[in-house]
Amino acid sequence: MQLTARTKQMLWQQLLKVPGLLLLLLQDESAQTELLECSSPSIQSVEEAETLGVCMIAPEGLRDCCLGIYDLKFCDAHLSKDQRDILERLARARFTPLKP
């Protein structure tokens, strides 16, 4: 689905309001990253953020909800690390566009 520039900007502005969202900027080809504030003026435009290569990392609770795990702390079922890794890989595969 192709998004217009205006739609992408509106979605970006809403994402910047998500509590606990981490924004990382990869420094060159090194493994160093810089943590950015959502209020940073340099990333208020979606085009600038894309140019800089900003990566988003969702808070643990939001990632759990996207994986279909709701209120895990209130139930007696616990996921092993392997089970959680599998769920995260499946979630990534669902949202990763196929390359032509």
Secondary structure, DSSP 8 states (H G I E B T S, - for coil): ----HHHHHHHHHHHTTSTT-EEEEE-TTSS-EEEE-TT-GGGSSHHHHHHHTEEEE--HHHHHHHTT--SGGGSS----HHHHHHHHHHHHHHHS----
